[in-house]
């Protein structure tokens, strides 16, 4: 996304670089009958030579237990502050919007 638009990532670094295995499928082991999940697809969101260990954030906003217990989202609050700053003086169609990725998703 960074190379496609003027984006700001707020929160905590991603758990991986842009390329990840995902979309697990359930497998039942034949002898033990244990159920396991195995990644079935490789999602390539960036250059295959991307050697980063994670995608860094522009604005660090870690989630603490206190934030979680109070129902606060420091990353979304930080993104909204940036949006308000960037939107001052812009017309309606040019507004900056905060988008929150769900668990395990990348923005």
Buried (B, 14 or more C-beta within 10 A) or exposed (E): BEEEEEEBBBBBBBEBBBBBEEEEEEEEEEEEEEEEEEEEEEBEEBEEEEEEEEBEBEBBBEEEEEBEEEEEBBBBEBBBBBBEEBBEEEEEEEEBEBEEEEEEEBB
